[in-house]
Amino acid sequence: MGTLAGADPRLAGVIGRAALRRTLAAAAMEVPGIERARVRGLGFFRRGLLVRAATHYRNPANLADLVHDAVDARLDRIEPMRRPPVDVRLGWRKD
């Protein structure tokens, strides 16, 4: 469970780890060109988030940065009390 912050501290809530991972994966999938996204982390040993995304593009250019920005924007909207560091790994076609 992750504690959520907000403008009014009386309205603080919690979000489950699995729900947080699903919503961040959905944010990554909204980036044009991303065909798969999976988020891991926030476990007992892992403090940060690892976003693994895949694209069918042969030259992804700055797609990893766009995924990172999309996940950061979703975290801004969720407002967790402790913001985990985000690492993005992108796979693409190499043929």
A tleap script that builds the chain and sets N, CA, C and O, in Angstrom:
source leaprc.protein.ff14SB
mol = sequence {
  NMET GLY THR LEU ALA GLY ALA ASP PRO ARG
  LEU ALA GLY VAL ILE GLY ARG ALA ALA LEU
  ARG ARG THR LEU ALA ALA ALA ALA MET GLU
  VAL PRO GLY ILE GLU ARG ALA ARG VAL ARG
  GLY LEU GLY PHE PHE ARG ARG GLY LEU LEU
  VAL ARG ALA ALA THR HIE TYR ARG ASN PRO
  ALA ASN LEU ALA ASP LEU VAL HIE ASP ALA
  VAL ASP ALA ARG LEU ASP ARG ILE GLU PRO
  MET ARG ARG PRO PRO VAL ASP VAL ARG LEU
  GLY TRP ARG LYS CASP
}
set mol.1.N position { 0.829 -1.178 0.000 }
set mol.1.CA position { 0.000 0.000 0.000 }
set mol.1.C position { 0.876 1.244 0.000 }
set mol.1.O position { 1.890 1.314 0.695 }
set mol.2.N position { 0.469 2.202 -0.778 }
set mol.2.CA position { 1.171 3.475 -0.830 }
set mol.2.C position { 0.255 4.568 -0.309 }
set mol.2.O position { -0.927 4.613 -0.648 }
set mol.3.N position { 0.795 5.433 0.499 }
set mol.3.CA position { 0.011 6.529 1.052 }
set mol.3.C position { -0.013 7.670 0.056 }
set mol.3.O position { 1.002 7.993 -0.561 }
set mol.4.N position { -1.178 8.275 -0.096 }
set mol.4.CA position { -1.339 9.367 -1.038 }
set mol.4.C position { -1.389 10.698 -0.308 }
set mol.4.O position { -2.003 10.814 0.753 }
set mol.5.N position { -0.750 11.680 -0.872 }
set mol.5.CA position { -0.813 13.037 -0.344 }
set mol.5.C position { -1.908 13.776 -1.106 }
set mol.5.O position { -2.510 13.231 -2.031 }
set mol.6.N position { -2.151 14.981 -0.722 }
set mol.6.CA position { -3.132 15.793 -1.424 }
set mol.6.C position { -3.129 17.195 -0.864 }
set mol.6.O position { -2.382 17.514 0.061 }
set mol.7.N position { -3.971 18.021 -1.434 }
set mol.7.CA position { -4.054 19.398 -0.962 }
set mol.7.C position { -4.611 19.459 0.456 }
set mol.7.O position { -4.205 20.309 1.248 }
set mol.8.N position { -5.528 18.571 0.773 }
set mol.8.CA position { -6.137 18.538 2.100 }
set mol.8.C position { -5.652 17.282 2.826 }
set mol.8.O position { -6.018 16.177 2.425 }
set mol.9.N position { -4.836 17.415 3.887 }
set mol.9.CA position { -4.298 16.231 4.560 }
set mol.9.C position { -5.381 15.354 5.185 }
set mol.9.O position { -5.127 14.180 5.457 }
set mol.10.N position { -6.553 15.876 5.415 }
set mol.10.CA position { -7.630 15.060 5.983 }
set mol.10.C position { -8.175 14.063 4.968 }
set mol.10.O position { -8.853 13.104 5.337 }
set mol.11.N position { -7.880 14.288 3.696 }
set mol.11.CA position { -8.395 13.417 2.648 }
set mol.11.C position { -7.336 12.469 2.094 }
set mol.11.O position { -7.506 11.922 1.005 }
set mol.12.N position { -6.255 12.270 2.827 }
set mol.12.CA position { -5.201 11.357 2.384 }
set mol.12.C position { -5.764 9.947 2.298 }
set mol.12.O position { -6.591 9.545 3.117 }
set mol.13.N position { -5.314 9.213 1.313 }
set mol.13.CA position { -5.803 7.849 1.117 }
set mol.13.C position { -4.652 6.918 0.827 }
set mol.13.O position { -3.487 7.288 0.971 }
set mol.14.N position { -4.981 5.709 0.419 }
set mol.14.CA position { -3.970 4.715 0.067 }
set mol.14.C position { -4.334 4.100 -1.275 }
set mol.14.O position { -5.497 4.069 -1.680 }
set mol.15.N position { -3.310 3.616 -1.944 }
set mol.15.CA position { -3.495 2.884 -3.185 }
set mol.15.C position { -2.633 1.631 -3.090 }
set mol.15.O position { -1.504 1.685 -2.601 }
set mol.16.N position { -3.157 0.521 -3.549 }
set mol.16.CA position { -2.410 -0.727 -3.515 }
set mol.16.C position { -1.259 -0.710 -4.511 }
set mol.16.O position { -1.299 0.010 -5.509 }
set mol.17.N position { -0.248 -1.497 -4.236 }
set mol.17.CA position { 0.918 -1.544 -5.117 }
set mol.17.C position { 0.545 -2.043 -6.504 }
set mol.17.O position { 1.007 -1.500 -7.507 }
set mol.18.N position { -0.286 -3.069 -6.564 }
set mol.18.CA position { -0.688 -3.612 -7.865 }
set mol.18.C position { -1.492 -2.586 -8.658 }
set mol.18.O position { -1.310 -2.455 -9.869 }
set mol.19.N position { -2.373 -1.864 -7.986 }
set mol.19.CA position { -3.161 -0.841 -8.676 }
set mol.19.C position { -2.263 0.289 -9.178 }
set mol.19.O position { -2.483 0.816 -10.268 }
set mol.20.N position { -1.265 0.658 -8.401 }
set mol.20.CA position { -0.335 1.689 -8.822 }
set mol.20.C position { 0.454 1.223 -10.042 }
set mol.20.O position { 0.627 1.981 -10.996 }
set mol.21.N position { 0.931 -0.017 -10.015 }
set mol.21.CA position { 1.674 -0.542 -11.163 }
set mol.21.C position { 0.799 -0.592 -12.406 }
set mol.21.O position { 1.266 -0.273 -13.499 }
set mol.22.N position { -0.469 -0.989 -12.257 }
set mol.22.CA position { -1.374 -1.054 -13.414 }
set mol.22.C position { -1.632 0.328 -14.011 }
set mol.22.O position { -1.614 0.485 -15.232 }
set mol.23.N position { -1.868 1.318 -13.177 }
set mol.23.CA position { -2.148 2.649 -13.701 }
set mol.23.C position { -0.912 3.278 -14.341 }
set mol.23.O position { -1.039 4.042 -15.298 }
set mol.24.N position { 0.268 2.973 -13.833 }
set mol.24.CA position { 1.484 3.495 -14.454 }
set mol.24.C position { 1.778 2.780 -15.768 }
set mol.24.O position { 2.277 3.397 -16.709 }
set mol.25.N position { 1.476 1.491 -15.842 }
set mol.25.CA position { 1.619 0.771 -17.115 }
set mol.25.C position { 0.637 1.319 -18.149 }
set mol.25.O position { 0.975 1.440 -19.327 }
set mol.26.N position { -0.570 1.649 -17.712 }
set mol.26.CA position { -1.553 2.247 -18.624 }
set mol.26.C position { -1.067 3.602 -19.125 }
set mol.26.O position { -1.291 3.949 -20.284 }
set mol.27.N position { -0.407 4.365 -18.268 }
set mol.27.CA position { 0.143 5.659 -18.694 }
set mol.27.C position { 1.229 5.451 -19.742 }
set mol.27.O position { 1.308 6.207 -20.711 }
set mol.28.N position { 2.059 4.442 -19.558 }
set mol.28.CA position { 3.102 4.151 -20.544 }
set mol.28.C position { 2.493 3.705 -21.874 }
set mol.28.O position { 3.022 4.034 -22.936 }
set mol.29.N position { 1.400 2.966 -21.826 }
set mol.29.CA position { 0.748 2.492 -23.046 }
set mol.29.C position { 0.105 3.625 -23.837 }
set mol.29.O position { -0.157 3.459 -25.029 }
set mol.30.N position { -0.156 4.759 -23.218 }
set mol.30.CA position { -0.744 5.898 -23.915 }
set mol.30.C position { 0.258 6.622 -24.816 }
set mol.30.O position { -0.136 7.450 -25.636 }
set mol.31.N position { 1.542 6.318 -24.670 }
set mol.31.CA position { 2.560 6.931 -25.522 }
set mol.31.C position { 2.465 6.290 -26.904 }
set mol.31.O position { 2.498 5.064 -27.012 }
set mol.32.N position { 2.347 7.090 -27.962 }
set mol.32.CA position { 2.261 6.520 -29.313 }
set mol.32.C position { 3.500 5.689 -29.648 }
set mol.32.O position { 4.631 6.132 -29.448 }
set mol.33.N position { 3.272 4.492 -30.155 }
set mol.33.CA position { 4.364 3.599 -30.532 }
set mol.33.C position { 4.646 2.502 -29.523 }
set mol.33.O position { 5.329 1.533 -29.854 }
set mol.34.N position { 4.148 2.621 -28.315 }
set mol.34.CA position { 4.369 1.596 -27.295 }
set mol.34.C position { 3.322 0.509 -27.468 }
set mol.34.O position { 2.122 0.786 -27.474 }
set mol.35.N position { 3.779 -0.725 -27.609 }
set mol.35.CA position { 2.832 -1.830 -27.780 }
set mol.35.C position { 2.702 -2.703 -26.532 }
set mol.35.O position { 1.700 -3.402 -26.381 }
set mol.36.N position { 3.684 -2.678 -25.643 }
set mol.36.CA position { 3.595 -3.410 -24.378 }
set mol.36.C position { 4.276 -2.593 -23.294 }
set mol.36.O position { 5.262 -1.901 -23.549 }
set mol.37.N position { 3.745 -2.678 -22.092 }
set mol.37.CA position { 4.371 -1.997 -20.956 }
set mol.37.C position { 4.082 -2.795 -19.696 }
set mol.37.O position { 2.975 -3.292 -19.491 }
set mol.38.N position { 5.093 -2.902 -18.867 }
set mol.38.CA position { 4.965 -3.607 -17.596 }
set mol.38.C position { 5.758 -2.828 -16.553 }
set mol.38.O position { 6.862 -2.355 -16.820 }
set mol.39.N position { 5.186 -2.705 -15.382 }
set mol.39.CA position { 5.844 -1.965 -14.300 }
set mol.39.C position { 6.108 -2.937 -13.163 }
set mol.39.O position { 5.218 -3.674 -12.740 }
set mol.40.N position { 7.328 -2.930 -12.681 }
set mol.40.CA position { 7.701 -3.759 -11.537 }
set mol.40.C position { 8.307 -2.868 -10.480 }
set mol.40.O position { 8.796 -1.776 -10.770 }
set mol.41.N position { 8.272 -3.336 -9.274 }
set mol.41.CA position { 8.907 -2.591 -8.201 }
set mol.41.C position { 7.998 -2.388 -7.020 }
set mol.41.O position { 6.928 -2.988 -6.918 }
set mol.42.N position { 8.446 -1.530 -6.130 }
set mol.42.CA position { 7.764 -1.236 -4.870 }
set mol.42.C position { 7.498 -2.504 -4.078 }
set mol.42.O position { 6.427 -2.688 -3.499 }
set mol.43.N position { 8.491 -3.366 -4.067 }
set mol.43.CA position { 8.395 -4.584 -3.271 }
set mol.43.C position { 9.221 -4.457 -2.016 }
set mol.43.O position { 9.591 -3.358 -1.604 }
set mol.44.N position { 9.504 -5.589 -1.414 }
set mol.44.CA position { 10.263 -5.603 -0.171 }
set mol.44.C position { 11.694 -5.118 -0.395 }
set mol.44.O position { 12.226 -4.356 0.411 }
set mol.45.N position { 12.318 -5.561 -1.491 }
set mol.45.CA position { 13.708 -5.201 -1.746 }
set mol.45.C position { 13.852 -4.034 -2.728 }
set mol.45.O position { 14.859 -3.328 -2.703 }
set mol.46.N position { 12.868 -3.830 -3.579 }
set mol.46.CA position { 12.970 -2.794 -4.608 }
set mol.46.C position { 12.223 -1.545 -4.162 }
set mol.46.O position { 11.028 -1.606 -3.871 }
set mol.47.N position { 12.911 -0.428 -4.108 }
set mol.47.CA position { 12.308 0.831 -3.663 }
set mol.47.C position { 11.808 1.662 -4.825 }
set mol.47.O position { 10.913 2.490 -4.648 }
set mol.48.N position { 12.366 1.462 -6.014 }
set mol.48.CA position { 11.972 2.249 -7.172 }
set mol.48.C position { 11.072 1.453 -8.099 }
set mol.48.O position { 10.713 0.311 -7.810 }
set mol.49.N position { 10.716 2.064 -9.206 }
set mol.49.CA position { 9.866 1.437 -10.209 }
set mol.49.C position { 10.685 1.179 -11.465 }
set mol.49.O position { 11.471 2.025 -11.892 }
set mol.50.N position { 10.497 0.016 -12.044 }
set mol.50.CA position { 11.129 -0.334 -13.307 }
set mol.50.C position { 10.028 -0.496 -14.344 }
set mol.50.O position { 9.172 -1.372 -14.223 }
set mol.51.N position { 10.057 0.349 -15.358 }
set mol.51.CA position { 9.079 0.292 -16.440 }
set mol.51.C position { 9.762 -0.360 -17.629 }
set mol.51.O position { 10.742 0.161 -18.160 }
set mol.52.N position { 9.230 -1.516 -18.045 }
set mol.52.CA position { 9.726 -2.183 -19.247 }
set mol.52.C position { 8.686 -1.991 -20.330 }
set mol.52.O position { 7.542 -2.426 -20.203 }
set mol.53.N position { 9.106 -1.328 -21.402 }
set mol.53.CA position { 8.197 -1.045 -22.507 }
set mol.53.C position { 8.804 -1.595 -23.791 }
set mol.53.O position { 10.022 -1.734 -23.910 }
set mol.54.N position { 7.938 -1.905 -24.746 }
set mol.54.CA position { 8.395 -2.428 -26.031 }
set mol.54.C position { 7.692 -1.678 -27.151 }
set mol.54.O position { 6.536 -1.272 -27.028 }
set mol.55.N position { 8.421 -1.507 -28.246 }
set mol.55.CA position { 7.875 -0.848 -29.421 }
set mol.55.C position { 8.246 -1.641 -30.659 }
set mol.55.O position { 9.209 -2.407 -30.650 }
set mol.56.N position { 7.489 -1.458 -31.713 }
set mol.56.CA position { 7.792 -2.117 -32.977 }
set mol.56.C position { 8.687 -1.249 -33.853 }
set mol.56.O position { 9.090 -1.682 -34.933 }
set mol.57.N position { 9.004 -0.046 -33.416 }
set mol.57.CA position { 9.868 0.850 -34.178 }
set mol.57.C position { 11.289 0.292 -34.247 }
set mol.57.O position { 11.762 -0.356 -33.313 }
set mol.58.N position { 11.951 0.552 -35.356 }
set mol.58.CA position { 13.350 0.133 -35.482 }
set mol.58.C position { 14.301 1.165 -34.873 }
set mol.58.O position { 15.389 0.817 -34.415 }
set mol.59.N position { 13.891 2.423 -34.867 }
set mol.59.CA position { 14.699 3.490 -34.294 }
set mol.59.C position { 13.815 4.260 -33.312 }
set mol.59.O position { 13.085 5.161 -33.726 }
set mol.60.N position { 13.867 3.926 -32.026 }
set mol.60.CA position { 12.934 4.529 -31.074 }
set mol.60.C position { 13.259 5.963 -30.680 }
set mol.60.O position { 12.427 6.620 -30.053 }
set mol.61.N position { 14.441 6.474 -31.024 }
set mol.61.CA position { 14.849 7.857 -30.722 }
set mol.61.C position { 14.619 8.181 -29.246 }
set mol.61.O position { 15.287 7.604 -28.388 }
set mol.62.N position { 13.693 9.086 -28.930 }
set mol.62.CA position { 13.473 9.526 -27.546 }
set mol.62.C position { 12.234 8.880 -26.924 }
set mol.62.O position { 11.642 9.452 -26.009 }
set mol.63.N position { 11.836 7.717 -27.393 }
set mol.63.CA position { 10.627 7.079 -26.889 }
set mol.63.C position { 10.734 6.737 -25.403 }
set mol.63.O position { 9.739 6.830 -24.684 }
set mol.64.N position { 11.904 6.350 -24.935 }
set mol.64.CA position { 12.081 6.052 -23.504 }
set mol.64.C position { 11.847 7.304 -22.663 }
set mol.64.O position { 11.262 7.226 -21.583 }
set mol.65.N position { 12.298 8.448 -23.150 }
set mol.65.CA position { 12.061 9.703 -22.439 }
set mol.65.C position { 10.577 10.046 -22.395 }
set mol.65.O position { 10.081 10.548 -21.387 }
set mol.66.N position { 9.869 9.774 -23.491 }
set mol.66.CA position { 8.428 10.039 -23.529 }
set mol.66.C position { 7.675 9.141 -22.550 }
set mol.66.O position { 6.725 9.581 -21.903 }
set mol.67.N position { 8.103 7.880 -22.443 }
set mol.67.CA position { 7.485 6.964 -21.477 }
set mol.67.C position { 7.759 7.453 -20.064 }
set mol.67.O position { 6.859 7.460 -19.224 }
set mol.68.N position { 8.989 7.859 -19.797 }
set mol.68.CA position { 9.347 8.369 -18.465 }
set mol.68.C position { 8.507 9.598 -18.117 }
set mol.68.O position { 8.019 9.725 -16.993 }
set mol.69.N position { 8.340 10.501 -19.085 }
set mol.69.CA position { 7.529 11.702 -18.851 }
set mol.69.C position { 6.066 11.353 -18.590 }
set mol.69.O position { 5.423 11.972 -17.741 }
set mol.70.N position { 5.534 10.358 -19.319 }
set mol.70.CA position { 4.132 9.953 -19.124 }
set mol.70.C position { 3.929 9.346 -17.739 }
set mol.70.O position { 2.927 9.620 -17.079 }
set mol.71.N position { 4.879 8.523 -17.300 }
set mol.71.CA position { 4.781 7.912 -15.968 }
set mol.71.C position { 4.933 8.983 -14.895 }
set mol.71.O position { 4.216 8.960 -13.895 }
set mol.72.N position { 5.853 9.918 -15.087 }
set mol.72.CA position { 6.006 11.020 -14.127 }
set mol.72.C position { 4.745 11.874 -14.035 }
set mol.72.O position { 4.343 12.287 -12.947 }
set mol.73.N position { 4.127 12.135 -15.179 }
set mol.73.CA position { 2.890 12.932 -15.170 }
set mol.73.C position { 1.782 12.209 -14.424 }
set mol.73.O position { 1.010 12.837 -13.699 }
set mol.74.N position { 1.695 10.892 -14.593 }
set mol.74.CA position { 0.670 10.130 -13.867 }
set mol.74.C position { 0.969 10.139 -12.376 }
set mol.74.O position { 0.047 10.238 -11.567 }
set mol.75.N position { 2.242 10.038 -11.995 }
set mol.75.CA position { 2.604 10.121 -10.573 }
set mol.75.C position { 2.275 11.505 -10.011 }
set mol.75.O position { 1.879 11.624 -8.851 }
set mol.76.N position { 2.436 12.542 -10.821 }
set mol.76.CA position { 2.056 13.889 -10.375 }
set mol.76.C position { 0.567 13.965 -10.074 }
set mol.76.O position { 0.156 14.614 -9.112 }
set mol.77.N position { -0.247 13.300 -10.898 }
set mol.77.CA position { -1.695 13.318 -10.678 }
set mol.77.C position { -2.085 12.480 -9.458 }
set mol.77.O position { -3.036 12.818 -8.753 }
set mol.78.N position { -1.358 11.392 -9.207 }
set mol.78.CA position { -1.671 10.514 -8.069 }
set mol.78.C position { -1.202 11.130 -6.759 }
set mol.78.O position { -1.856 10.955 -5.731 }
set mol.79.N position { -0.090 11.842 -6.774 }
set mol.79.CA position { 0.501 12.498 -5.603 }
set mol.79.C position { 0.829 11.530 -4.462 }
set mol.79.O position { 0.246 11.638 -3.383 }
set mol.80.N position { 1.755 10.584 -4.684 }
set mol.80.CA position { 2.141 9.715 -3.562 }
set mol.80.C position { 2.969 10.490 -2.534 }
set mol.80.O position { 3.677 11.436 -2.879 }
set mol.81.N position { 2.871 10.077 -1.274 }
set mol.81.CA position { 3.643 10.732 -0.208 }
set mol.81.C position { 5.142 10.567 -0.445 }
set mol.81.O position { 5.909 11.518 -0.299 }
set mol.82.N position { 5.552 9.356 -0.811 }
set mol.82.CA position { 6.946 9.088 -1.147 }
set mol.82.C position { 7.000 8.763 -2.632 }
set mol.82.O position { 6.460 7.752 -3.081 }
set mol.83.N position { 7.649 9.622 -3.373 }
set mol.83.CA position { 7.708 9.416 -4.823 }
set mol.83.C position { 8.865 8.472 -5.154 }
set mol.83.O position { 10.022 8.796 -4.885 }
set mol.84.N position { 8.563 7.310 -5.732 }
set mol.84.CA position { 9.632 6.359 -6.052 }
set mol.84.C position { 10.396 6.789 -7.298 }
set mol.84.O position { 9.813 7.382 -8.206 }
set mol.85.N position { 11.692 6.498 -7.354 }
set mol.85.CA position { 12.440 6.784 -8.581 }
set mol.85.C position { 11.970 5.857 -9.704 }
set mol.85.O position { 11.615 4.706 -9.450 }
set mol.86.N position { 11.966 6.348 -10.927 }
set mol.86.CA position { 11.463 5.600 -12.081 }
set mol.86.C position { 12.620 5.335 -13.041 }
set mol.86.O position { 13.361 6.248 -13.405 }
set mol.87.N position { 12.765 4.073 -13.445 }
set mol.87.CA position { 13.754 3.669 -14.433 }
set mol.87.C position { 13.001 3.047 -15.601 }
set mol.87.O position { 12.151 2.180 -15.395 }
set mol.88.N position { 13.300 3.478 -16.832 }
set mol.88.CA position { 12.610 2.982 -18.020 }
set mol.88.C position { 13.592 2.182 -18.859 }
set mol.88.O position { 14.696 2.640 -19.154 }
set mol.89.N position { 13.174 0.980 -19.240 }
set mol.89.CA position { 13.945 0.140 -20.158 }
set mol.89.C position { 13.069 -0.096 -21.380 }
set mol.89.O position { 11.924 -0.531 -21.261 }
set mol.90.N position { 13.611 0.190 -22.540 }
set mol.90.CA position { 12.844 0.108 -23.776 }
set mol.90.C position { 13.435 -0.957 -24.696 }
set mol.90.O position { 14.639 -0.976 -24.953 }
set mol.91.N position { 12.579 -1.830 -25.178 }
set mol.91.CA position { 12.991 -2.826 -26.165 }
set mol.91.C position { 12.428 -2.455 -27.519 }
set mol.91.O position { 11.304 -1.962 -27.609 }
set mol.92.N position { 13.208 -2.690 -28.595 }
set mol.92.CA position { 12.740 -2.357 -29.945 }
set mol.92.C position { 13.299 -3.359 -30.940 }
set mol.92.O position { 14.171 -4.165 -30.615 }
set mol.93.N position { 12.778 -3.291 -32.157 }
set mol.93.CA position { 13.188 -4.201 -33.233 }
set mol.93.C position { 14.607 -3.887 -33.665 }
set mol.93.O position { 14.973 -2.725 -33.841 }
set mol.94.N position { 15.390 -4.919 -33.832 }
set mol.94.CA position { 16.793 -4.731 -34.236 }
set mol.94.C position { 17.100 -5.487 -35.513 }
set mol.94.O position { 18.258 -5.829 -35.750 }
set mol.95.N position { 16.106 -5.761 -36.345 }
set mol.95.CA position { 16.365 -6.549 -37.563 }
set mol.95.C position { 16.745 -5.704 -38.753 }
set mol.95.O position { 16.988 -6.237 -39.835 }
savepdb mol mol.pdb
quit
